Amino acid sequence: MNDTHDRDALRYTLDWVSNNSYPLSGSQILIGLLPITREFSDLPQREQALHDAARRLSTDAAVLV
């Protein structure tokens, strides 16, 4: 991927997390969600995969506390 695609994927992922109000850290976003944004070009599939991963990450974080 080139720099523009990386930047766009990161911006999309950060905006998505903010718009959906998931309580995730920056490292959770970079490690857990950014690869999903890069992997799925189909928007409905991407949305579903992001929601599934964000729910899992936020639940895992709550268990650790």
C-alpha positions in Angstrom: 0.0 0.0 0.0 1.2 3.5 -0.7 1.3 6.3 1.8 -2.0 7.8 0.6 -3.9 4.6 1.0 -2.3 4.1 4.5 -3.3 7.5 5.5 -6.9 7.1 4.1 -7.3 3.8 5.9 -6.1 5.2 9.2 -8.4 8.3 8.8 -11.4 6.1 8.0 -10.7 3.8 10.9 -10.2 6.6 13.4 -13.4 8.4 12.2 -15.3 5.1 12.3 -14.3 4.4 16.0 -15.2 8.0 16.9 -18.6 7.9 15.1 -19.5 4.6 16.7 -18.3 5.5 20.2 -16.2 2.5 21.0 -13.9 3.0 24.0 -10.7 1.7 22.4 -7.1 2.7 22.8 -4.9 3.8 19.9 -3.0 0.6 20.0 -6.3 -1.4 19.9 -7.3 0.6 16.8 -4.0 0.2 15.1 -3.6 -3.5 15.8 -7.2 -4.7 15.9 -9.1 -2.5 13.5 -6.8 -1.0 10.9 -6.0 -4.3 9.3 -9.8 -4.9 8.8 -10.2 -1.6 7.1 -7.4 -2.5 4.7 -8.7 -6.0 4.1 -12.3 -5.3 3.2 -13.2 -3.2 0.2 -16.9 -4.1 0.4 -18.4 -1.5 2.8 -21.1 -3.7 4.4 -18.6 -6.5 5.1 -16.1 -3.9 6.4 -18.7 -2.4 8.7 -19.7 -5.8 10.1 -16.1 -6.9 10.6 -15.2 -3.6 12.3 -18.2 -3.8 14.7 -17.4 -7.5 15.5 -13.8 -6.7 16.3 -14.6 -3.5 18.2 -17.1 -5.3 20.4 -14.6 -8.1 21.0 -11.8 -5.6 21.8 -13.9 -3.5 24.2 -15.2 -6.6 25.9 -11.7 -8.0 26.3 -10.5 -4.7 27.8 -13.4 -4.7 30.3 -12.5 -8.2 31.4 -8.8 -7.2 32.0 -9.8 -4.3 34.3 
